[in-house]
Amino acid sequence: MAKLALLLALTLTAIVAFSAVSAYRTTITTTTIEDNGLVPPVYDGLDNGLIPPIADGLQDNNRRGSGEQCGRQISSEQLNHCEMHLTRPQEQQHLQQCCSQLRRVSEQCQCDAIQQVFDQARQQGGAGQMQQMLSKAQRLPNDCRLEVQDCPIRSPRVV
């Protein structure tokens, strides 16, 4: 009888220990968030609603690709006709080839490509040509009928 009681006590202890150990479970939940590159709205904490994001920063984010991503697509050899189009006065023969070169660049990197071409052309041309080169660069999206229609070109001031 004592053996039976001991066996029963050991069995009961084993069941309690097993159930205590198996009661702990770990659940791992992962969440994937896709970043679309847009600035999220910011709430001001009052009943006034949203604080609008800075307009210039938002426009640049939508028109310009990431420097690393675009840098891989854009090389000076790929855009040599665009540079020739900007640097040579009254030179239209390179425009069609420049447009072809720009179309090979993804839409999100086209403004970066035009900016890069303008920067290179500016280094070669004189200050007197800068306004003409800037004007040609700003017209490229329209002249080439690119998907992107407005590329703000950054240019240093000429005094």
C-alpha positions as CSV (number, residue, x, y, z in Angstrom):
1,M,0.0,0.0,0.0
2,A,2.9,2.3,0.8
3,K,4.4,1.6,-2.6
4,L,1.1,2.4,-4.3
5,A,0.8,5.7,-2.4
6,L,4.4,6.6,-3.3
7,L,3.9,5.8,-7.0
8,L,0.7,7.8,-7.0
9,A,2.5,10.8,-5.3
10,L,5.4,10.6,-7.9
11,T,2.9,10.4,-10.8
12,L,1.0,13.4,-9.5
13,T,4.2,15.4,-9.0
14,A,5.3,14.6,-12.5
15,I,2.0,15.7,-14.0
16,V,2.0,19.0,-12.0
17,A,5.7,19.6,-13.1
18,F,4.9,18.8,-16.7
19,S,1.8,21.0,-16.8
20,A,3.7,23.9,-15.2
21,V,6.5,23.7,-17.8
22,S,4.2,23.4,-20.8
23,A,2.1,26.3,-19.7
24,Y,4.8,28.8,-20.9
25,R,4.6,29.4,-24.6
26,T,6.4,32.0,-26.6
27,T,4.6,33.7,-29.5
28,I,6.6,35.8,-31.9
29,T,4.7,38.2,-34.1
30,T,6.3,40.2,-36.9
31,T,5.0,43.3,-38.7
32,T,6.2,44.4,-42.1
33,I,5.8,48.1,-42.9
34,E,6.3,49.3,-46.4
35,D,7.9,52.7,-46.9
36,N,6.5,54.6,-49.8
37,G,8.9,57.6,-49.4
38,L,6.2,60.0,-48.5
39,V,6.3,62.1,-45.3
40,P,3.5,61.0,-42.9
41,P,1.1,63.7,-41.6
42,V,1.9,65.1,-38.1
43,Y,-0.8,65.8,-35.7
44,D,-0.5,68.9,-33.5
45,G,-2.2,67.3,-30.5
46,L,-5.0,70.0,-30.6
47,D,-8.2,70.1,-32.4
48,N,-6.6,72.1,-35.2
49,G,-5.8,69.0,-37.2
50,L,-2.7,68.3,-39.2
51,I,0.5,70.2,-39.5
52,P,1.4,70.1,-43.2
53,P,4.8,68.7,-44.2
54,I,7.3,71.2,-45.6
55,A,6.2,71.5,-49.3
56,D,9.7,71.8,-50.8
57,G,11.0,68.7,-49.0
58,L,7.9,66.7,-50.1
59,Q,8.2,67.7,-53.7
60,D,11.9,66.9,-53.8
61,N,11.2,63.4,-52.2
62,N,8.6,62.7,-54.9
63,R,10.8,63.9,-57.8
64,R,14.2,62.9,-56.8
65,G,15.4,59.3,-56.2
66,S,17.8,58.3,-53.6
67,G,21.4,59.3,-54.3
68,E,22.8,55.8,-54.0
69,Q,20.1,54.3,-56.2
70,C,20.3,57.0,-58.9
71,G,24.1,57.1,-58.8
72,R,24.2,53.5,-60.0
73,Q,22.0,54.4,-63.0
74,I,23.7,57.6,-64.0
75,S,27.2,57.9,-65.4
76,S,28.7,60.7,-67.3
77,E,29.3,58.5,-70.4
78,Q,25.6,57.7,-70.5
79,L,24.6,61.4,-70.6
80,N,27.4,62.8,-72.8
81,H,24.9,64.0,-75.5
82,C,22.9,65.9,-72.8
83,E,26.1,67.6,-71.7
84,M,26.9,68.5,-75.3
85,H,23.4,69.9,-75.8
86,L,23.8,72.2,-72.8
87,T,27.3,73.4,-73.5
88,R,27.1,74.2,-77.1
89,P,25.1,77.3,-78.1
90,Q,22.4,76.9,-80.6
91,E,23.2,73.2,-80.7
92,Q,20.1,71.0,-81.4
93,Q,21.7,68.0,-83.0
94,H,22.4,66.4,-79.6
95,L,18.9,67.0,-78.2
96,Q,17.3,63.8,-79.6
97,Q,20.2,61.6,-78.5
98,C,20.1,63.3,-75.1
99,C,16.4,62.5,-74.8
100,S,17.1,58.9,-75.6
101,Q,19.8,58.8,-72.9
102,L,17.4,60.3,-70.3
103,R,14.7,57.8,-71.2
104,R,17.0,55.0,-70.3
105,V,17.2,56.4,-66.7
106,S,14.3,55.4,-64.4
107,E,11.7,58.1,-64.0
108,Q,12.5,58.7,-60.4
109,C,16.1,59.4,-61.3
110,Q,15.6,61.6,-64.3
111,C,15.7,64.9,-62.4
112,D,18.9,63.8,-60.7
113,A,20.4,62.9,-64.1
114,I,19.5,66.4,-65.5
115,Q,21.0,68.0,-62.4
116,Q,24.2,66.0,-62.7
117,V,24.5,67.0,-66.4
118,F,23.9,70.6,-65.6
119,D,26.6,70.5,-62.9
120,Q,29.1,69.0,-65.3
121,A,28.2,71.4,-68.0
122,R,28.5,74.4,-65.6
123,Q,32.1,73.3,-64.8
124,Q,33.0,73.4,-68.4
125,G,31.1,76.5,-69.5
126,G,31.7,80.1,-68.5
127,A,29.5,82.2,-66.2
128,G,28.1,83.9,-69.3
129,Q,26.7,80.6,-70.6
130,M,25.2,79.5,-67.2
131,Q,21.8,81.2,-67.7
132,Q,21.5,79.6,-71.2
133,M,22.5,76.2,-69.9
134,L,20.1,76.5,-66.9
135,S,17.3,77.3,-69.3
136,K,18.1,74.4,-71.5
137,A,18.3,72.0,-68.5
138,Q,15.0,73.2,-67.2
139,R,13.3,72.6,-70.6
140,L,14.7,69.1,-71.0
141,P,11.7,67.3,-69.4
142,N,9.3,69.0,-71.7
143,D,11.6,68.9,-74.8
144,C,12.1,65.2,-74.3
145,R,8.5,64.5,-73.3
146,L,9.6,62.8,-70.2
147,E,7.1,61.5,-67.6
148,V,8.5,63.9,-65.0
149,Q,7.5,67.4,-66.1
150,D,9.2,69.6,-63.6
151,C,12.8,69.3,-62.3
152,P,13.9,72.1,-60.1
153,I,17.6,72.6,-61.0
154,R,19.8,73.9,-58.3
155,S,22.2,76.6,-59.5
156,P,24.7,78.8,-57.7
157,R,23.9,82.5,-58.0
158,V,25.9,84.4,-60.6
159,V,26.9,87.9,-59.5
